[in-house]
Amino acid sequence: MEWLIPALSAILALSVPIVLIGGLHNRNKGKEPKGIGWQFIRYTVLTISIPIIALLALNKALSPEVATLIGTAMGFAFGKKDEKNE
């Protein structure tokens, strides 16, 4: 069972660049590339922060300062009102 934590850590760490590369590839495909808007930023923050939080918690490295920074980033990404839909 000693191999389980490093294996899970590697999987979680590799998921972050895969999400970034996949998201940017999705935005750039097609005849006219899309811009990076609030929905893409929200998606990126959510899909990157969850593996990072899990990785830090798994390795017992989640300090209060780190939790504050992650919470701030998620609050910034999800706290903006969408003026188009109002």
Secondary structure, DSSP 8 states (H G I E B T S, - for coil): -TTHHHHHHHHHHHHHHHHHHHHHHHHH-SSS-----HHHHHHHHHHHHHHHHHHHHHTT---HHHHHHHHHHHHHHHS---GGG-
